[in-house]
């Protein structure tokens, strides 16, 4: 506040021609710290001036009036020519501190034309000089920053058509800083192939009263081609008319060349490439991606990547955020089937590899996307062939009631081709080219044809002579259970087995008699065979109908099965889960084959040391 006040105070000091002060106003007292009584008649102005600056004053007066002799009085010379002197000088205050002043020295001339003294007017300009120094420093920093960033700033006055450039902008365009600038000056440097683009963009900005960022090429004075990026802001008057545009211009030639190089690498990639930022917005795609998804690049840029993902993958946004938190190169959805969706809404089976890219604009993710439609078709053919094989095997199983013969024939006649088929499947999964897959798939067809021929031969050889395996009749669950008890009566007595049944909700079923008796025999004998050492076997058998499905439940209190460990092979051939001398791993396999051959399913629930429950659905 004091500095601002002092800048408005004027010191007026009058001296006689000998330099003795005879007038010292209140402003002088405030600025210099002396009282008038301390100065008037006692001091000269040299008492508060710096000696070096006094000498410079003398040199300047000599130069001004072309005085060669150094022995002269500058004050008398100034009076003689009735001149004046204005300059910045340092004032030494009474307390020894200093300030920068603007000092004006004027001779006092009497009516008779004689010099009778001088009057000096002093104003404190320290604050003004500090502001100027600060502005100069800031301009120097700005100029340095512009050079470092290859950037300049500009103003375009649409009323006068005058254009102003910063110093570095002249360097970018290689223009003489003294050259008068207009918009046409700038436009004359625009690359011929980009002039229409610039005209359209400028016209649109003026029409919409919003400056649209513009990237285009220029040809400099020396003929160099540069790529520049313009950013700007429009200034309007009270009536809303655009009167001025201010903005920046940056030389992005190197960045553009790097971008073109990167784009070239992207286009040469064999897979579809999609670049996404942390917000999930698409930043760049290649031609392969356009072809795969059916979009043009401009339709996808800055659009959410979820546009290319089926809606059922609603959790994708969460997965994307997690990836950006812990980015690393990896395959996406390993072990799962992934699908993209094209512009027409058609789903495409794909494989995706993700790679993080660190850029100045932040972290980006590059997704390499491969269309595996052909591969999936090939795999489906293999699955269909395997399914056909399974159907044929089931048919053979359903017609072969003699399991020992079936196992013997299978081990001798099917082991080799099945092993060969599995080996080919491993090779197929590891194949790297479509050509390798095609060759392997042809081999698949040869092996499968041989295997099919073998199976058909086995089927013909093992057909049940009386055809009873498919005969269906009405059967009583209670009658079948009683027969089972009779067959197992010795084991039931020996183990003190208790069998409780409830067939009230479904007493009868239309089924194959041989199969149903076999199912009861296998499940009841298993419950007895794998009883707990700590308790007598208890078996509960119940029939029900739920949602139109006929069901049968066998529950026991035996050893139980560790499903976490063995669940995937409970119904497998020759699979055993307990060290029992009579365990062969055939009963459950045979039961599953019989149930499924007539269109049903069987499942198990079990807790170790508590028991197991087998659930049969007859007519799913």
Helices and strands as residue ranges (DSSP letters): H 2-6, E 10-16, E 21-24, H 26-32, H 36-39, G 45-47, H 51-64, H 74-80, E 84-92, E 98-109, E 115-124, H 126-148, E 151-157, E 163-165, H 167-173, H 183-188, G 192-194, H 195-208, E 214-219, E 225-236, E 242-251, H 253-268, E 272-276, E 282-285, H 287-293, H 297-300, G 305-308, H 316-325, E 330-332, E 338-341, E 347-359, E 362-371, H 373-399, H 403-413, H 415-430, H 434-462, G 468-470, E 473-476, H 477-487, H 489-495, E 498-502, E 508-511, H 513-529, E 538-546, E 549-556, H 563-566, G 567-569, H 587-597, E 601-607, E 611-617
